Amino acid sequence: MGGLAAITVALTRLLSGRAALLHVGAMLGTIMAANVVFTIVPSQRELVASVAEGRGGDPRVSARAKRVSIHNNYFTFPVLALMVSGHFPALYAHPESWLVVFALTGTGVAVRHLLNIRFTFAAWRPVLAGTLTASVLVLYGLLR
């Protein structure tokens, strides 16, 4: 996350807010695609081949693919929010648009986490409502 923060701040200083937010979204989307192409799919192929040959799959390969898949899962909402941010001038026109990126990313990750645990966490609805309300208030405070 530190690298993402540094790149986000650098891009918002070098580019317009609109371009910076789109670049951060594109960067995260590219990371997600690379995770699929270079880790998840090869791991799946290796697992299928090992099962077809009658030997068990390597748990380390499966664990790495699972970790990368979970990262992609949590990146989903932030990437969507950043990719459509170009249609919302209030987001990218803010002088400190990097804070908007942090708020959108944090909100997206929190919402995704709540949706992931909703079957094992009984109070997920009020927590989700509180998370969204807090996020809207933070964004409102940033964009005023």
MOQUIHU-V153546 format. One record per residue. N is the residue number from 1. RES is the residue in one small letter. PHI is phi in radians with two decimals (none if undefined). Layout:
n & res & phi
N & RES & PHI
N & RES & PHI
This chain:
n & res & phi
1 & m & none
2 & g & -1.11
3 & g & -1.13
4 & l & -1.09
5 & a & -1.11
6 & a & -1.11
7 & i & -1.14
8 & t & -1.09
9 & v & -1.09
10 & a & -1.08
11 & l & -1.14
12 & t & -1.25
13 & r & -1.45
14 & l & -1.61
15 & l & -2.03
16 & s & -1.16
17 & g & -1.02
18 & r & -1.08
19 & a & -1.14
20 & a & -1.10
21 & l & -1.12
22 & l & -1.15
23 & h & -1.15
24 & v & -1.11
25 & g & -1.08
26 & a & -1.15
27 & m & -1.11
28 & l & -1.13
29 & g & -1.10
30 & t & -1.16
31 & i & -1.07
32 & m & -1.09
33 & a & -1.12
34 & a & -1.12
35 & n & -1.02
36 & v & -1.18
37 & v & -1.21
38 & f & -1.71
39 & t & -2.21
40 & i & -1.18
41 & v & -1.13
42 & p & -1.06
43 & s & -1.13
44 & q & -1.10
45 & r & -1.08
46 & e & -1.13
47 & l & -1.12
48 & v & -1.09
49 & a & -1.13
50 & s & -1.19
51 & v & -1.22
52 & a & -1.12
53 & e & -1.46
54 & g & 1.56
55 & r & -1.81
56 & g & -1.25
57 & g & -1.30
58 & d & -1.31
59 & p & -1.10
60 & r & -1.17
61 & v & -1.14
62 & s & -1.12
63 & a & -1.12
64 & r & -1.16
65 & a & -1.10
66 & k & -1.13
67 & r & -1.05
68 & v & -1.17
69 & s & -1.12
70 & i & -1.14
71 & h & -1.03
72 & n & -1.06
73 & n & -1.02
74 & y & -1.29
75 & f & -1.33
76 & t & -0.95
77 & f & -1.18
78 & p & -1.04
79 & v & -1.12
80 & l & -1.05
81 & a & -1.11
82 & l & -1.23
83 & m & -1.26
84 & v & -1.65
85 & s & -1.09
86 & g & -1.11
87 & h & -1.62
88 & f & -2.24
89 & p & -0.99
90 & a & -1.10
91 & l & -1.37
92 & y & -1.57
93 & a & -1.48
94 & h & -1.15
95 & p & -1.05
96 & e & -1.95
97 & s & -1.13
98 & w & -1.12
99 & l & -1.15
100 & v & -1.11
101 & v & -1.06
102 & f & -1.09
103 & a & -1.13
104 & l & -1.11
105 & t & -1.15
106 & g & -1.07
107 & t & -1.13
108 & g & -1.05
109 & v & -1.16
110 & a & -1.12
111 & v & -1.13
112 & r & -1.07
113 & h & -1.10
114 & l & -1.10
115 & l & -1.19
116 & n & -1.22
117 & i & -1.75
118 & r & -1.05
119 & f & -1.48
120 & t & -1.98
121 & f & -2.11
122 & a & -1.08
123 & a & -1.66
124 & w & -1.19
125 & r & -1.12
126 & p & -1.11
127 & v & -1.17
128 & l & -1.09
129 & a & -1.08
130 & g & -1.14
131 & t & -1.09
132 & l & -1.14
133 & t & -1.10
134 & a & -1.08
135 & s & -1.15
136 & v & -1.10
137 & l & -1.13
138 & v & -1.11
139 & l & -1.09
140 & y & -1.08
141 & g & -1.11
142 & l & -1.23
143 & l & -1.57
144 & r & -1.27
